[in-house]
Amino acid sequence: MARSKRKVTTFSLSFLDIMACGFGAVTLLFLILKHNPVSNESNDPSLRAEKNLLQKEIQTGTADLLILNNSLKKIEQSHAEAQGLSDEILAKLSLQQSMESDPKHELVRLKKQLLRLQKKIEKLKKQGEGENIRDFLGDGDRQYLTGLKLGGNRIVILVDASASMLSDSIVNVIRRRNMSIESQKNSPKWQRAIRTTEWLAAQLPQESQYQIYTFNTLASSVSDDDGVWRNSGEKKGLDNSIKSLKNIVPGGGTSLTKAFKALKDFKTPPDNIFLITDGLPTQGHIKQKNKTITGSDRLKLFHESLKELPPRIPVNILLFPMEGDPAAAASYWKLAISTNGSFMSPSRDWP
């Protein structure tokens, strides 16, 4: 009897059982594991409520902390004030106790302290009396001028004595020139220049030397001693210089070149210059032929005059502005800054 042949298949029962168990295990793991836990937590109403409650508590705690810090600062300030008052009271009590225990000894100590203070006051008064060479009284409390450096060993005061010093306007200058000599001397603007010079002279250091020059188309000393230094300590000589200045009648053009060139006459150059003027120059080395002069011409003459200025000397400028000369203030301010000097345009009631 012939043996029958069995058909062999790849997918046997055992293989199918293994595959089914594997799929079952994967399905079980998929069901057990949680998916997107963050999303689940965030969707939980109880967790959201707890989170909001914690945030409110944090905000409340922060606000309370600020209030406590402010209260602590106030308490510390009050403590410091109380400590100061306590120290003051203790000092008074100590003084009172010492006087009660030995009043004679304490009175002697206080008298000695008073004598020391009186000696210091007398010393300061003596120093103050020697500061001003001449007495000068302005109107009210006009004894001030901020920014001017009044120090130096050799000081020159240059006073503009040109015709423009008769008034602040060109029309009034022409009117004043046709008046009497006394009217020209007493013109308000020229009197301001004289008072300013007097104020400067009163502030001169006692151990210094000085010279007062006036300039228009020429420049010369008011005391007719060009190139000679005068001692500030000689009050009579200083009074005579101011008296000579008061006798000068303003007139002519303005040559700043001649004023700066005159400073070269001194064997020992000045170390501080005070310039009292009202605007840019109208004359140079040579007298101008034209009767009219433009603003640009005056600027050229100004820069030309700077070539005659001795180097490394502070120039302090007091400007009494003249109408029709807008570039004067800026030009003189630059000169003061470049020479480490000062620039001022005082009020009309000064000094």
Secondary structure, DSSP 8 states (H G I E B T S, - for coil): ---------SS-HHHHHHHHHHHHHHHHHHHHS-S-HHHHHHT-HHHHHHHHHHHHHHHHHHHHHHHHHHHHHHHHHHHHHHHHHHHHHHHHHHHHHHHHH-HHHHHHHHHHHHHHHHHHHHHHHHHHHTT-SS----SSS----SS-----SEEEEEEE-SGGGG-SSHHHHHHHHTS-HHHHHT-HHHHHHHHHHHHHHHTS-TT-EEEEEEESSSEEETTS-TT--EETT-HHHHHHHHHHHHT----S--BHHHHHHHGGG-SS--SEEEEEESS--SB-SS--SSS---HHHHHHHHHHHHTTS-TT--EEEEE---TT-THHHHHHHHHHHHTT--EE---TT--
